[in-house]
Structures are given as structure tokens and as C-alpha cells.
């Protein structure tokens, strides 16, 4: 029985991702954030329970990746597609631009799938990540889309161009060779977990101060800290 427990959590992850995708299609950005966070929680639980119960299985590994593609690939891409579809007009009113450019959002879904496939065959990523992990990427985009809709004073052409460039940057980060530390805590000691505790405290504080957009700020800090840490270790 215990060997099925991790797969139950993975199924909840997938279920949450499906709901997040529906919420994104309807433009309910706050609920997209809630359900992607729920998916990330269940994704953590399936890995934690698998390690705790030693309930590893090839099927569980495949199911986990399939669930992650939906929750952390399709759902944030759909939220971004919805946002672009309604705001791309500030760049151009040409029907080709307004009709096709929003589909750039699904580049994130493609590279999320590539990232997950790479993770499954890369033996170097047992303790840390190489490239931006898909939950972090998803949390950035869903909170960023929420912030753009609810907190941005005005949607400008410069902002829209920044979003389009960011799609390419984050897609590249997911399949990059940049080492990024894992947020999985093996023990509660401060030593050895300095980066993790600092990031968690910063993200909680920033979210409490500016709202959901603080999650996106925390992810940007995570990327910056990982790059600085990797460069420090190589020097």
C-alpha cells in the first residue's frame, strides 16, 4: 500500500495543474497562483514521501514528469497566453501580431517539457539542479501575470516587449547548464541551509509587503543567488 502513496500525491499535483489551467483560460489569475502553489506542494510531498517510504518506481518517475508538464508547463503558459491575448494590442493592432504573437507563451511549455526530460536522464541533479526547475519557473510566471493585471499601473509597449524577451530568457534558463541550489531541506540546521532560509524569509516578507507579485521577486532572487553561488564555487 505504501508504494502507492507518492503516486497519490503526484495525482493531486496533476489534478491541481488541470484546475490551474482552467482558471488561466478564464483569466482568474489569483486562482491560478493558488492552484499552482497547491501543485508545487503536492510535488514536494510526492518526492518527500517516496524518500521517506523508499517507495521509488519507474511508473512514479514517469507520472511525476507528466504531472509537472501540466502543472508547471501548460498552466503558466495558458495564464501568460491569456494575458498576452488581451494586451498585445498595445504593441500593434496588426491582425498578424495580435493573432499569433500571444502563442509565444507556449514556448515556456515546450522548454518545460525539455527541462523535465533532461532532468530524468541527467544523473548530476540528485542533490541540486542544473538549470531553472519547472516549479520555480511556473511560480514566477503565474505570480508575474497576476501582478501585471492587478498591480501594474499601466500596460505599456515597453512592458510587453520585456515580457516577450523574458519568455526567451526563462526558457533558456530551464535548459541551461547553470547550477541552481535545491530548496529541499534535509535538516533544520542553519549551517548548510543559509541560502534556503534567507530566500524563504525574503519571499515571505516581500509577499507580505507587496502581495502575490512578491513570489516573482523571490524567484528572481533565487536565480541571482544561484548564479552568484555557482560563480563563487568555481573561482
MOUR-V649150 format. One record per pair of residues at least 4 apart in sequence whose ideal C-beta (glycine too) atoms are under 8 Angstrom apart, sorted by the first residue. I is the first residue (numbers start at 1). J is the second residue. Records with the same first field share a line. If there is no record, write none. Layout:
I = J ; J
//
This chain:
1 = 5
2 = 53 ; 55
3 = 53 ; 55 ; 57
4 = 8 ; 55
5 = 9 ; 49 ; 53 ; 55
6 = 10 ; 46 ; 47 ; 49 ; 50 ; 53 ; 55 ; 60
7 = 11 ; 46 ; 57 ; 59 ; 60 ; 63
8 = 12
9 = 13 ; 42 ; 43 ; 45 ; 46 ; 49
10 = 14 ; 42 ; 43 ; 46 ; 60 ; 63 ; 64 ; 67
11 = 15 ; 63 ; 67
12 = 16 ; 38 ; 42 ; 45
13 = 17 ; 39 ; 42 ; 43 ; 46 ; 64 ; 67 ; 68 ; 71
14 = 18 ; 39 ; 63 ; 66 ; 67 ; 70 ; 71
15 = 19
16 = 20 ; 35 ; 36 ; 38 ; 39 ; 42 ; 71
17 = 21 ; 35 ; 36 ; 39 ; 67 ; 70 ; 71 ; 72 ; 74 ; 75
18 = 22 ; 70
19 = 23 ; 31 ; 35
20 = 24 ; 31 ; 32 ; 35 ; 36 ; 39 ; 71 ; 75 ; 79 ; 142
21 = 25 ; 70 ; 74 ; 75 ; 78
22 = 26
23 = 28 ; 29 ; 31 ; 32 ; 35
24 = 28 ; 29 ; 32 ; 75 ; 76 ; 78 ; 79 ; 81 ; 82 ; 142
25 = 78 ; 82
27 = 82 ; 86
28 = 32
29 = 33 ; 79 ; 83 ; 142 ; 145 ; 146 ; 149 ; 150
30 = 34 ; 146 ; 150 ; 212
31 = 35
32 = 36 ; 75 ; 76 ; 79 ; 142 ; 145 ; 146
33 = 37 ; 142 ; 143 ; 146 ; 212 ; 215
34 = 38
35 = 39 ; 75
36 = 40 ; 71 ; 72 ; 75 ; 76 ; 138 ; 139 ; 142
37 = 41 ; 139
38 = 42
39 = 43 ; 67 ; 71 ; 72 ; 75 ; 135 ; 138
40 = 44 ; 71 ; 72 ; 135 ; 138 ; 139
41 = 45
42 = 46
43 = 47 ; 64 ; 67 ; 68 ; 71 ; 72 ; 135
44 = 48 ; 184
45 = 49
46 = 50 ; 60 ; 64
47 = 51 ; 64 ; 184
48 = 52
49 = 53 ; 55
50 = 54 ; 55 ; 56 ; 60
55 = 60
56 = 60 ; 61
57 = 61
58 = 62
59 = 63
60 = 64
61 = 65 ; 120
62 = 66
63 = 67
64 = 68
65 = 69 ; 116 ; 117 ; 119 ; 120
66 = 70
67 = 71
68 = 72 ; 73 ; 112 ; 116 ; 134 ; 135
69 = 73 ; 74 ; 109 ; 112 ; 113 ; 116
70 = 74 ; 75
71 = 75 ; 138
72 = 76 ; 112 ; 134 ; 135 ; 137 ; 138
73 = 77 ; 108 ; 109 ; 112 ; 113 ; 116 ; 134 ; 138
74 = 78 ; 109
75 = 79 ; 138 ; 142
76 = 80 ; 108 ; 137 ; 138 ; 141 ; 142 ; 145
77 = 81 ; 105 ; 106 ; 107 ; 108 ; 109 ; 112 ; 141
78 = 82 ; 105
79 = 83 ; 141 ; 142 ; 145
80 = 84 ; 105 ; 108 ; 141 ; 145 ; 163 ; 167
81 = 85 ; 102 ; 103 ; 105 ; 106
82 = 86 ; 145
83 = 87 ; 145 ; 148 ; 149 ; 163
84 = 88 ; 101 ; 102 ; 104 ; 105 ; 160 ; 163
85 = 102
87 = 148 ; 155 ; 160
88 = 92 ; 97 ; 98 ; 101 ; 102 ; 160
89 = 93 ; 98
90 = 155 ; 156 ; 157 ; 160
91 = 97 ; 101 ; 157 ; 160 ; 161
92 = 97 ; 98
93 = 97 ; 98
94 = 98
95 = 99
96 = 100
97 = 101
98 = 102
101 = 164
104 = 164 ; 167
105 = 109 ; 167
106 = 110
107 = 111 ; 167 ; 168 ; 171
108 = 112 ; 137 ; 141 ; 167 ; 170 ; 171
109 = 113
110 = 114 ; 171
111 = 115 ; 170 ; 171 ; 172 ; 174 ; 175
112 = 116 ; 134 ; 137 ; 138 ; 174
113 = 117
114 = 118 ; 174 ; 175
115 = 119 ; 131 ; 132 ; 133 ; 134 ; 137 ; 174 ; 175
116 = 120 ; 134
117 = 121
118 = 122 ; 131 ; 175
119 = 125 ; 129 ; 133
122 = 130
124 = 130
125 = 129 ; 130
127 = 182
128 = 179 ; 180 ; 181 ; 182
129 = 133 ; 179 ; 180 ; 181 ; 182
130 = 176 ; 177 ; 178 ; 179 ; 180
131 = 173 ; 174 ; 175 ; 176 ; 177 ; 178 ; 180
132 = 136 ; 137 ; 170 ; 173 ; 174 ; 176 ; 178 ; 180 ; 223
133 = 137 ; 174 ; 180
134 = 138 ; 174
135 = 139
136 = 140 ; 219 ; 222 ; 223
137 = 141 ; 170 ; 173 ; 174 ; 219
138 = 142
139 = 143 ; 215 ; 216 ; 219
140 = 144 ; 170 ; 215 ; 216 ; 219 ; 220
141 = 145 ; 170 ; 216
142 = 146
143 = 147 ; 212 ; 213 ; 214 ; 215 ; 216 ; 219
144 = 148 ; 213 ; 216
145 = 149
146 = 150 ; 151 ; 212 ; 213
147 = 151 ; 152 ; 211 ; 212 ; 213 ; 216
148 = 152 ; 155 ; 159 ; 163
150 = 211 ; 212
151 = 210 ; 211 ; 213
152 = 159
154 = 159
155 = 159 ; 160
156 = 160
157 = 161
158 = 162
159 = 163
160 = 164
161 = 165
162 = 166
163 = 167
164 = 168
165 = 169
166 = 170
167 = 171
168 = 172
169 = 173
170 = 174
171 = 175
172 = 176
173 = 178 ; 223
178 = 226 ; 227 ; 230
179 = 226 ; 229 ; 230 ; 233
180 = 222 ; 223 ; 226 ; 230
181 = 195 ; 196 ; 225 ; 226 ; 229
183 = 196 ; 199 ; 200
185 = 193 ; 196
187 = 192 ; 193
188 = 193
189 = 193
190 = 194 ; 197
193 = 197
194 = 198
195 = 199 ; 225 ; 229
196 = 200
197 = 201
198 = 202 ; 225
199 = 203 ; 218 ; 221 ; 222 ; 225
200 = 204
201 = 205
202 = 206 ; 218 ; 221
203 = 207 ; 214 ; 215 ; 217 ; 218 ; 221
204 = 208
205 = 209 ; 214
206 = 210 ; 214 ; 217 ; 218
207 = 211 ; 212 ; 214 ; 215 ; 218
208 = 214
209 = 214
210 = 214 ; 217
213 = 217
214 = 218
215 = 219
216 = 220
217 = 221
218 = 222
219 = 223
220 = 224
221 = 225
222 = 226
223 = 227
224 = 228
225 = 229
226 = 230
227 = 231
228 = 232
229 = 233
230 = 234
231 = 235
//
